[in-house]
Amino acid sequence: MRRMIVGLVVVGACVSGALGWGAEVHRLVTRLALEDLPAGLPGWLRDADTAAAVAFQSNQPDRWRGWDSVTLKHANDPDHFLDAELLAEFGLTLETVPPLRREYIRVLALAKHVHPERVSPYDADKDPARAQEWPGFVLHAASEEYARLQAALNQVRILEQLGDQRRAAQLAQARQVAIYHMGNLSHFVADMAQPLHTTKHYNGWVGENPAGYKWREKFHAYVDEGWALKHALDAAAVRLQIAPDRRVSAQDPWGDLVAHFRRSFERIETLYALERDGQLDGEAGRALLVERLGDAAATLRALYVAAYESAAPTEKQVQNWVRYDATPGLTTQPAGN
């Protein structure tokens, strides 16, 4: 969700029936991404229990927002959005945003220091958690979760390769760690598919409005939750919009994440025009909603596949992992060696 704490109703994980853009839509995107995974991926990733666990975890970044902590709000809230129009104030575009978070912050801070007159005013007194000073970090949140997922899957594959039954508990825990990062990655990929997570116009049109865009009260909350509920959205409708052949760069999908973000950013005026013209709750609005969620599921599936395929362990990684773990009495070589 974008910049606001909303109520989270955690209900069943079924993807059929009427849904809201909140928890149910995050679960929907996750479950659809896990459908039809390539045959080369292991059975545990296609298991129903895994799908349910990843779908549950997909809402955790929003649950963090419900905890009253300035520290957590400062760290977590900016990870759900990026106001792309504000990048120009810092001399950046989507294509020139540094992929490393601290490098990005350094560029932002330096630009604000050198040319403060170019940057929109920021009132820290109205933002106790200091969460709104910068344009946002959703691209970095997704990129970082992808890298963590690669590392987690590498650990799973190392333990599978070792094949030692005495490490069964370690393997089970390693899979849970991977599930945790799969869910978090799903959340941020789905957030980027919601156009209002990509713009300064996140809850109404800001500044000059020559096209006469109109929006209902609490527009962002409606798009997040009420829109899908209005259309009684179900899995079958979204499934038809999932590109089956989407691929991403396995080693570094930053460019693919930027492209995913841009596709959403380019739908902002379409979203506002549909609302202005009374069509957001009609067939044209439904088509936009289904397209956005299908795009999220396709990108997420591609990221899952790429993360697993790129996580195959080398012999050196196996040896280093065992050496670091150094659990007394357990094997130090893969099964069969």
Residue pairs with C-beta under 8 A, 6 or more apart in sequence:
1 22
1 62
1 65
1 80
1 191
1 224
2 80
2 81
2 191
2 194
2 196
2 197
2 202
2 203
2 220
2 224
3 77
3 80
3 81
3 132
3 202
3 203
3 220
4 220
4 221
5 65
5 66
6 22
6 62
6 221
6 224
6 225
8 22
8 23
8 59
8 62
8 63
8 66
9 22
9 23
10 23
10 59
11 23
11 24
13 27
13 31
13 52
13 55
13 56
15 27
15 28
15 31
15 32
15 234
15 235
16 234
16 235
16 236
17 232
17 234
18 228
18 229
18 232
18 233
18 234
19 25
19 28
19 228
19 229
19 232
19 233
19 234
20 224
20 225
20 226
20 228
20 229
21 194
21 223
21 224
21 225
21 226
21 227
21 228
21 229
22 62
22 224
22 225
23 59
23 62
24 228
25 190
25 228
25 233
25 293
26 55
26 58
26 59
26 62
26 186
26 187
26 190
27 55
27 56
27 58
27 59
28 233
28 235
28 238
28 293
29 58
29 186
29 189
29 190
29 193
29 238
29 293
29 296
29 297
29 300
30 51
30 54
30 55
30 58
30 182
30 183
30 186
30 190
30 300
31 51
31 55
31 235
32 235
32 238
32 239
32 242
32 293
32 297
32 301
33 186
33 296
33 297
33 298
33 300
33 301
33 304
34 45
34 46
34 50
34 51
34 54
34 301
34 304
35 239
35 301
36 244
36 301
37 45
37 46
37 301
37 304
37 305
38 305
40 309
41 305
41 308
42 160
44 50
44 175
45 304
45 308
50 175
50 179
53 176
53 179
53 183
54 179
54 182
54 183
54 186
55 183
56 183
57 179
57 180
57 182
57 183
57 184
57 186
58 183
58 184
58 186
58 187
58 190
59 183
59 187
60 180
60 183
60 184
60 187
61 76
61 79
61 80
61 141
61 184
61 187
61 188
62 80
62 187
64 72
64 76
65 73
65 76
65 77
70 128
70 129
73 129
73 131
74 129
74 130
74 131
77 129
77 131
77 132
78 131
78 132
78 134
78 136
78 137
79 136
79 137
79 138
79 140
79 141
79 188
80 136
80 138
80 141
80 188
80 191
80 197
81 136
81 138
81 191
81 197
81 198
81 202
82 135
82 136
82 137
82 138
82 139
82 197
82 198
82 261
83 135
83 136
83 198
83 199
83 200
83 202
84 94
84 135
84 198
84 199
84 261
84 265
85 199
85 200
86 120
86 135
86 200
87 93
87 94
87 97
87 135
89 111
89 118
89 119
89 120
90 107
90 108
90 111
90 112
90 118
90 119
90 135
91 107
91 111
92 107
92 108
92 111
94 258
94 261
94 262
94 265
95 258
97 104
97 139
97 258
98 104
98 106
98 107
99 139
99 140
99 143
99 252
99 254
100 140
101 137
101 140
101 144
104 137
104 140
105 134
108 134
108 135
111 118
111 119
112 119
122 132
122 133
124 130
124 133
127 133
138 188
138 191
138 192
138 197
138 261
139 192
139 254
139 257
139 258
139 261
141 188
142 185
142 188
142 189
142 192
142 257
143 253
143 254
143 257
145 181
145 184
145 185
145 188
146 185
146 253
146 257
146 303
146 307
148 181
148 184
149 178
149 181
149 182
149 185
149 303
149 304
149 307
150 307
150 310
150 311
151 311
152 174
152 177
152 178
152 180
152 181
153 178
153 307
153 308
153 311
154 311
154 312
154 313
154 317
155 174
155 177
155 178
155 321
156 171
156 174
156 175
156 178
156 311
157 311
157 312
157 313
158 313
158 317
158 318
158 321
159 167
159 170
159 171
159 174
160 171
161 313
161 318
161 334
161 335
162 318
162 322
162 331
162 333
162 334
162 335
163 334
163 335
163 336
164 330
164 331
164 335
166 329
166 330
166 331
167 327
167 330
167 331
170 325
182 304
185 300
185 303
185 304
186 300
189 257
189 260
189 296
189 299
189 300
189 303
190 293
190 296
190 300
191 197
192 198
192 257
192 260
192 261
192 264
192 296
193 260
193 264
193 292
193 293
193 295
193 296
193 299
194 223
194 224
194 264
194 292
195 223
195 264
195 265
195 267
195 268
195 270
195 271
195 292
196 202
196 203
196 219
196 220
196 223
196 224
196 268
196 271
197 264
198 261
198 264
198 265
198 268
199 265
199 268
200 206
201 268
201 272
202 220
203 215
203 218
203 219
203 220
204 215
204 219
205 213
205 215
205 272
211 269
211 272
211 273
211 276
212 276
213 269
213 272
213 273
213 275
213 276
214 272
214 275
214 276
215 272
215 275
215 276
216 222
216 275
219 275
223 271
227 280
227 281
227 285
227 289
228 289
230 281
231 281
231 285
231 286
231 289
233 286
233 289
233 290
233 293
237 286
237 290
238 290
238 293
238 294
238 297
239 294
240 290
240 294
241 290
241 291
241 293
241 294
241 295
242 294
242 297
242 298
242 301
243 294
243 295
243 298
244 298
246 298
246 299
246 301
246 302
247 302
247 306
248 256
248 299
248 302
248 303
248 306
249 255
249 256
249 306
250 306
250 307
250 309
250 310
251 310
253 303
253 306
256 299
256 302
256 303
257 299
260 295
260 296
260 299
263 295
264 292
264 295
267 288
267 292
270 288
271 280
271 288
274 280
274 284
274 285
274 288
279 285
313 321
318 334
322 331
322 332
322 333
323 332
